[in-house]
Amino acid sequence: MIRHFGVLIPSTNTTVEMECRLLPPAYQAHIGRLMTSRPGQTFSPSRDEDIDYQSRLLGTAKVELVILAQTSASLFADDYDESVTQRMSTGAGALAITSAQAVGRALRALRARRI
């Protein structure tokens, strides 16, 4: 059985799609691109309307999970990860997580004390 998941990436990102080629055959990534809210500025949040729209599109592919692959996103505001995953989940009708949340969960699961 193939597992489908969505990946939201900044429009300027050129690596995530290449990395998805390394997935095992049982996993299929569906990519959505997000425009920055402040073009020309490094590390700015994606536009809310793009997050909503791309999440809805990924939902039509019946993805089981949507991932925001924008690690710097966790620096935008204290509650950014929670608010953006809620938007993504609502749009896609699926679970959602940011890359920063995924890293945090992995470190906790490994009981890492030092990095």
Secondary structure, 3 states (H helix, E strand, C coil): CCEEEEEEEECCCCCHHHHHCCCCCCEEEEEEEECECCCCCCCCCECHHHHHHHHHHHHHCCCCEEEECCHHHHHCCCCHHHHHHHHHHHHHCCEEEEHHHHHHHHHHHCCCCCC
